[in-house]
Amino acid sequence: MNHVLTTVRTSNPSTVHVTITPTSASTPTSAVQPSLLHRIELRVALWLLMRSARRQEPELDHAEQHRRRRNSSERARREQDALRAWCAQCMHH
């Protein structure tokens, strides 16, 4: 059974209600099921969408990857040092 989502806006702009209406109650089952052509079109469109999304992610060169890894490890080392200093200070008081 397919459903239709209907957005209902209220007087309060921060509140939005979504109602779910079953379509099988109002339309015959054959009209609700997509044809083979529609399913193929949807799969191709989804594949193209995912492919373009992957291509939009910037590919990092080796130097940039190394710089990011180095920055991440330096940040982790600084956080460890700060935690160690805080623990040592608490132990002495």
Salt bridges, closest charged atoms under 4 A:
GLU64 OE2 - ARG67 NH2 2.64
GLU64 OE2 - ARG68 NE 3.07
ASP81 OD1 - ARG84 NH1 3.02
